[in-house]
Every structure is written in structure tokens, then in C-alpha cells.
Amino acid sequence: MGVKLKDIVSPRKIGFDDLRGRIVAVDAANSIYQFLSSIRQRDGTPLMDREGRVTSHLSGILYRTAAVMEREIKVFYVFDGRSHHLKGSTISKRVEARKKSEVEWKRALEEGDIERARKYAVRSSRMSDDIVEGSKRLLELMGVPYVQAPSEGEAQASFMVRKGDAWAVASQDYDCLLFGAPRVVRNLTLSGKLQEPEIIELEAALKKLSLTREQLVDLAILVGTDFNPGIKGIGPKKGLKLIRERGDIFGVLEEVDGDPGGDPLVLRRIFLEPDVTGDYELKWRKPDREGVLEFLCSEHGFSEERVLSALKKIEKASFTQKSLEEWF
């Protein structure tokens, strides 16, 4: 879910032409979860092949990536590694919430309430190891690079943007700002009809809030992140007011009652000194047509006509015919 900063950080709309020729690091977990949640049948049942294996994520990766690359936007995906131990509580709560949603989904189906069934089905989405490995395999066959992060994918993607190997991170969450991503693009990998993308620029956001990045991290810790629950009763607006008045989280804690649910120094380091790697290589190439058709059509029952149409879009992108060196 990520930190809730929507009330104080506003994205601005941009056009696809603004992203043309740009390299964008896609938060794989964020995007795949969206595909699993939204690419479903009317009653909420995910897309599945004849063996009963979920294929919603494969559909999303192929068709959305093709639509984006057709616009000459160079995307690569960044996958999560091991989770920080402080994220354990958040993960457990999400698992429990998804189990409850699955029960409600099945109950709604039995009662014939299709609208309620779909609502709970979306909330029951979960990403298994098989889904992750299948996603990586498809990207390889499509000629789209991916990077395996040692820990948080958002941290790795943000690091790569700061390093200059990508122009922006594509994610619906605000956590990338805490990890220091100079630019975060939203709506780029949402399933369905392409929506107008939005961008959040870290420097502009900090200037508008009159905060430093360190203070933004402190504010997030007060509100709550994936690594701590935050202080009850403190939302983004109240947290912003407190940080502006007291300077940092320690000044705030002297004034208010409550525990953010973790050592602020440890929580700060998660965002300001994240575990990332410089050991990666980004190379785009033409798709392996036969490999994609075998994987999607023969193994998972996809329409060959639709798959070929998507592959043509990828093949038309000029950068699939160039080496990385020609682009830098």
C-alpha cells in the first residue's frame, strides 16, 4: 500500500510525448499486483488457463508493456528481493486481509451478488513465487530487461533514477519519493485503456511543502509506512504541521503522546540508506517470437493473433533494434 501522502503531494498531468525516448524503471510488484487485481472476469475470477493457473499478470505485462513501448518509452522492471524484517507485520496483515476478502468473495458468488463479489475478489489478489517467476520469464522472452533488487524494489528503482540509468520510476505509490526518486510517473502501467500519465517531481514537491527529504521521511514515519504503523491520529496534514513546527521527528515526539512503532533512526535508514545494488545490465532486444508464442499460446492458451499484434508493437520500437550504447 505504501505511505499515504496523497493529501499533501499532488501529481501533475503530462502527455506520453513527454516520456518519449525516456527510460522508466517500473516497480514490478506494484504493477503486477494491479494486473492481478484489475484483469478479471465480471464476477471477479482472474484470467486462468486450462490448467487453472492465473494468467492475469501475463496479460497485463504483455499488452501494457507493448502499448507503452509503442510510444517509444523504454521500460524495464525492478523486482523485490528479501523484505526488511520490519515489514513483517505489514505483510502479515495484508495476507490476513486477503484471506478474509477471499472468503467474502466466495460468499458473494454463492449469493449471486456479482458486484460485491468483484469488489472482494480485487482485494484478495496475491502474488506467488510462480507469478513472479512467470513474469520474469515473459519479460526475458519479450526482450525487456528486469533488475533483481537485493531488498525493496522501489528503493532499487529510485537508486537507478538518481544514478542516471533511468529518468523516472513508474509506480502508483509514494514510497519512491522517500527513497529519493527525483521523478515518479503514475498511471503508466495501469491495465485497461491508457490513461493520461501523471508525474511527481521530488524537488518541486519538497519546495512546495517547505521540507527537506529527511523531513519528508520523518513525516512519513509519523503517519505510518510499510515498516511502522505510525502514531494514531496523525495524518499527512497534521504530520506536516508538526514537522514544520518542531523541525524533525524527535522534536515532534517531545510534544505529542504516542509511539511511531519503531526506532526513528532505524526507520530513517531504511529510506535514506537503503540496500541497493549497482550490479545490473540494461539491454533491450527484439522479442523472441517463437518463445513468446510457445509460452503464452501453447502453455497458457493466449490468442495467437492478439499476442502477435502486441509483439509487432514492441518490434516497431526503435530501441529494440539498437544497442544500449547508441542511446547514451
Secondary structure as UniProt FT lines:
FT   TURN            6..8
FT   STRAND          12..13
FT   HELIX           16..19
FT   TURN            20..21
FT   STRAND          23..27
FT   HELIX           28..38
FT   TURN            42..43
FT   TURN            50..51
FT   HELIX           56..69
FT   TURN            70..72
FT   STRAND          74..79
FT   HELIX           85..87
FT   HELIX           88..110
FT   TURN            111..112
FT   HELIX           114..123
FT   HELIX           129..142
FT   STRAND          146..148
FT   HELIX           153..163
FT   STRAND          168..170
FT   HELIX           175..178
FT   TURN            179..180
FT   STRAND          183..186
FT   TURN            188..189
FT   STRAND          198..201
FT   HELIX           202..209
FT   HELIX           213..223
FT   TURN            226..227
FT   TURN            232..233
FT   HELIX           236..246
FT   HELIX           249..255
FT   HELIX           264..272
FT   HELIX           289..292
FT   HELIX           293..298
FT   TURN            299..300
FT   HELIX           304..316
FT   HELIX           318..321
FT   HELIX           324..327
//
